């Protein structure tokens, strides 16, 4: 039996599938979403990972790099001059905190 070469259509197709998987994982997709993007079932990708530790490591590295990008701090927000009253309706300003911990101020009449 001959060994497959780079010009072999099966090798080219597998290379395209692996690149699609890695690109999707690098963008932050789950393994299931990456498999769907490559046209595979997630069980197939899991089976391939079990059989090939290099593929498992490459997919894990791509997912980790996407996670690092998500964790980066957002750019600094510009400072805004503080006011005690709303510039439009003159109602007292209320300071609130988002679930992420960012503080902002708003008009007291705003819902």
N, C-alpha and C positions, 0 to 999 in steps of 0.2 A: 504494500500500500504506500502510495506516495505521500510525502509530507505537504501540507497546504502552504501556499506561498502568499505573499501580500496581494498578488493580483487575483487570487482565488475569490470568487464572488461571496462565498460563505464568510471568509475572513473579513472582507470589506463590510459586509452587513453586520457582523458582530462588532467590528470597530465602531461603526456608526451608532449601534445600540449602546455600547459602553460610553461613548462620548456624550450621547443624549442623557444617559443616567447620571454621569458625573456633572454635567452642566446643570441639570435640574437640581441635584443635591447641593451643588455650589450656590444656587440661588435661594436655597432655603426650603425646597420642597421636601415633603415627607417621602419615605421610601415608596409608599403606595402611589403617591403622585408622580414620582420620578419613573416608576415602572409603567404607569399609564402613559406618560409622555413618550416613553420609548416603545410603546405598543406591546408591553408584556404584562403578565399577571405578577402580582407582588410575590407570590409563592415561587415563581421561577427565579426571580432575583434573589430571594432568600436561599434557594437551593444552590444557585451559582456562588453566592457568598460562602456557603458552607464548604463547597468544593474548592474554591480558590481564595486563599487568604489574602493574596495581593489585591483582588477586587474588593474584598471586605475592607481592607485598609484604605484603599483609594476612596471608596464611598464614605467611610468614616471621616477621613481627612477633609473631604469636600463639605460634609455636613458641619464639621467643626469650624471650618473657615467661614461658612455662612452664619454660624452662630456668633462668631467673633465680630462679624460685621454688624449684626443686629445689636450686639451689646455696646457698641461704641456710643459714646455720649453724643447727644444731638448738639448742633452748633449753638453757641452762646446766643441768647436772645438779647436784643437791644434793651437797654434800660429806658424806662418811660418815666417821665416826671410824675411824681405822686400828687394826687389831688384828694381833698377830703370830700368833695362833692362832684356829682356827675357834670361834665361840661355841657350837656344838652338840657337836662331837666333840673339840675341843682339838688337832686336827692342825695342822701348820704351814700358814700361808696362802701361796698362790702368786700372784704378780702376772703377769698376761697382757696381751697387746696384740691388739686385733682387727685385721682387714685394713684397716679405715678409720683406724687409729691411736689409737682410744680404749683407755685402759688400765683394767683392772678387776682386782679380786682375788677369789680363790675358794679353797675348801677344797682341800687337797692330795689328798683322796680322791675329789674330783669328777672324772669321766672327762674 
